[in-house]
Structure formats: structure tokens, C-alpha cells
Amino acid sequence: MSLQFLADGMIAGATIGLGAVGITLTYSILRFANFAQGEFITWGCYVTWLLAAAAGAWLPWSAQAIDPLSVGLNVIFAALVAMLLTGLLAIALDAVLFRPLRTAGTTASAAWAPASVSAVIASFGASMALRALIEAAVPARQAYLSTELQIAIPLLGGVRLTPDQILLLAVAVVLAVALQIMLTRTSLGRSMRAVSENPALARVVGIDVSQVIRLTWFIGAALACAAGVMLGLVVQIRPSMGAELLLPLFAAALLGGVGSVPGALIGGLLVGVAEAATVQLLGAQWRAAVAFLVVIGVLLLRPSGLFGRAH
Amino acid sequence: MNDAAPFAAVYDLVAGYDSGVPIVKGVTMHVNRGELVAVLGPNGAGKSTLIKAIAGLVPATSGCIRYDGTDISAQPAHLRVRNGVAFVPQTENVFATLSVSDNLKIAAQILTATERAAHIARAYELFPDLSRQRGLAAGRLSGGQRQMLAVARALVISPGLLLLDEPSAGLSPKATAELFRTLVRIRKTGVGILLVEQNVRAALSVADRAYVLVEGRNRREGSGGDLAADPEMGALFLGLGVRAAAPGVPA
């Protein structure tokens, strides 16, 4: 069999992995499964699309594709601004929806736990509302970040990738490394680990827990936006694009071990490659089953995931 | 008490959890610099709630908490720490998954970059045992060492006021004695210490003064020796056996 599935799977897996980081971060800091994470992917992609169109109309030269890529500076600039805006959207969502559900933690976790069921349900609601907003605000027509056809470059072993895909993989690696350094080497990363383990004690050692929570939302949503841009470069942009990715996102977060950021990234790659292998071996109709099987398998065999710690 | 305002004090403090039922129902007390003050009382007297309210973990509904000349009643917990009010909770008082060294580094984050290394080195000097285990996950320390790490972590910021919630709970008599000797040493450096304790005898043997709370209100106060000799204390702590000239921990 051709090794092409590895390359395809890694592209899809990088997208899933970046999206899953937000799920694992939200869970480890706030102790709930955020079902609205998929919408950050969708919103990130749409905001990028709108900004890129606006930038292209204002400065037509920016829409010129940068050889050998299929997109111009307008898309790259739009993606960066969209990451910022998607991060702020998540912070705003937390402020109006999730924060009122939390009570200030006075003991380690007991005071936080009761909020988690309401928070999960609230995230379902937020997901539907965010998707409906997109559907209402954006005219239903075909939207693409890039319409240019690219010739794939043959690489080793008969594997072919387009220049866009090679760039996307490189960006994903850079984001993953930057995130890992931030989490392990900086005081913000230490603070996030501290809040994740014991929020009440974190306050006692002088950590501004609200600030850490805001940054957690921001990072998770900004990476989801990056995932949305990656997705938008390979598929048609549509309001359900993020929601359709939700199951693979959770599969990746579970497989990596909920709470582990490197785990979410590696879990994403594994889910992506497994999906691509399934498509190549069994056919595309089986793709959606892969994430289900991963979730069931992890829960049955190793509930703490590959890199998670037992709770 | 002299004419000058005390270093740290609470006045008519009412505090409780979110349910709205106050647990501390009007407590007034103070701690001076370099003074070790114990808060005693039977179970449910509000000792723990009082100390958590001073640390900022439980909201004060009325009354006032003053520290070093300012009213900190409305300040969030993390800002009180930055101002020098350090709190050692009774349980889960170290980050179990982080190493001993990371526990101290987290506490030192609020210091300036130049202070950090020196303050952490001083904490290791005070607790040589911890220095030998700095790479170990805090969750793997013994109960006594964990308590030492929690105190070391609180001292890293050079606090003006050190709050301890039942630090002897779960410790062996030997570990308790060692901990209390350490507290006496810390007090001599000018830190004000407020100590909530179940272990009345040990607490009175090291405390300069003590307050007794009953049902969320002040009941008695006095020097450690006076209260240890007070016959009412035995009645308040039925079964705890407070006796005059109790053999305690050498200071």
C-alpha cells in the first residue's frame, strides 16, 4: 500500500491535535468537557475568510498568491488577527456564560466540581448558538480560503504533498513546540499546572487564577482558529465544519490523556493517521467510525490515555 | 496592646461560605510583629473560617481586616499574598504533582527576579531536609516533610504575617514538636504568626498570646501561660486535658 495515508493523516491529525489542545486545557483547568470547542474552529475559519476578503478588497496586491503557495499575504495576516479575535471570543464566552456557573473555590476541588455538569450543558448551548450566529450572519454560498489548484510535489516513497500542506505541517510543529516551551519553562505554564492541580492553593501562593483561566481560554481558542484555517485551506468552509470535527477532537484528547497538552497533539496525529489509513484500506464511509472506536477503546483499555495521569 | 495600631488585626469580623450563614459571627483580634498568636476553640468554633477569611479564601460579610496599615477586607486572595499575608492551609497545602523545588518556585513567582534565588536558598537553609529532596514530587514526601514544605513555601515570599491552619493535624508528636520549634525560630525574625490549633497544649506552650473562640465569637484571651492555667479551659475543651503547667514543647 502507498504511504500517502501517512502524509494525509498527519495533515488532518495536526488540525485535530491543535483543536484538541483547547479541550484538554479547558478540562484540566476548569474540569469540564467543552463541546463548544468545535465552534472556535468554525469561527476562526470564518473570521479569517472575512478578514482576508476585506484585506483583499482594500489592498488587491495582498491577495496575490505567494509562489508556491495558493494564498496571499491577506490570508496569512487575516489568520493571525483571527487567532487573536477567536481567543477574545472564548474569553468573552467564559465571562458571560461559564464564569457565573463557577463558585469561587474555597477548598481544593469540591467547590468547583458541582459547576461542571452545568458547564457541559452550557457548552452545548453555546455551540448551537455560535453555529446559528454564523448561519444567520453569513450568506449561504460556497466559501473557500483558497480556490487555486495546487500541484502536489512528490516526496519520499511516492508520497505527495502540496506546498500549502508542507507549510501547514511546519506551522503546526512550530505552534506545538512553542506551546510546550510555554507550558514547561515559563511562569505562566507553571501557574497553569498549579491551577489545574489545586485552584485554592494556587490563589494562596499568589496566582491570579482568573487571569490563568482567561489565558487558558485564549490559548485553546487561538489554536482552534489555527486548526480552522488549516481545515479551511483543504475543504469548503461551512458552518458545521467545526462541529463535525468534535468527535475526533475528543478522541484525540482522550487518547493523549485528558489534561496532557503533548498528549492531545500526539493523539490528534494518531487519530488523523488512523482515519486516513481506514479511508485508504476500507473506504471513506468508515472514516467517522475511527474516532468512535478510539474513544471506546481508550475508555475500555486505558482510561487515563497514553500520557494522562490517573485521577 | 500599646497605643499604636497593631500590625495585623480583625475588627468585628463576620464571615462565612456562600450559603449566607455566618460561621465567624463577630471576632476581634490582633497580631503584632514577631508575635506568635494562637486561635483555639472547640470544633465548629469558626477558627478555620476565621483564618481563611484573613487569607481571602472566605468572603467577609462585615467587619474589617487590616494589615500593615491598610484595609485588606475586599482584596482578592492572590493580592493579599503579594502584600505579605502568607497562608498554609490545613490539607492539600502543597502541589503534589510538582517537585519540591517547583513548589517553591511557584511561590517565588511573585518576587522580583533578583529576589527569587536568594529567598529559595534561605528556605532550604531553614529546612535542610527539603534541600536534599528538591527533585522529589511533593506528593511523595512524608506528612511532616510535606508540612515543612508548605511552611517553607509560605516563607519564600518573606511574609509579614504567617497564617497556619492546624499545622499539627496528622503529624506525629515528634514532627509536631519540630514544626513548633521552627515556628518559634520564624517568629524571632519578626514575622507575625497566627496559628489555629486543635493541639491546645502544644499551641499554648509556644504562643505569646491566644484567643479562644466559641460559636464564632471571642470567648477568652490571654497569654499562653495564663490560659494554660485557666480552669475554664478544661471545660471548654472537654476531654482534651489542658492542665496547668502542661508539659509542652520547649521553645
Interface residues (C-beta under 8 A of the other chain):
Chain A: T103 A104 T106 T107 A108 S187 R190 S191 R193 A194 E197 N198 A200 L201 R203 V204 V205 G206 I207 D208 V209 R309
Chain B: Y17 D18 K52 A55 G56 L57 V58 P59 P76 A77 H78 V81 R82 F87 P89 T91 E92 N93 V94 F95 A96 T97 L98 D102 K105 I106 A107 Q109 I110 R153 I157
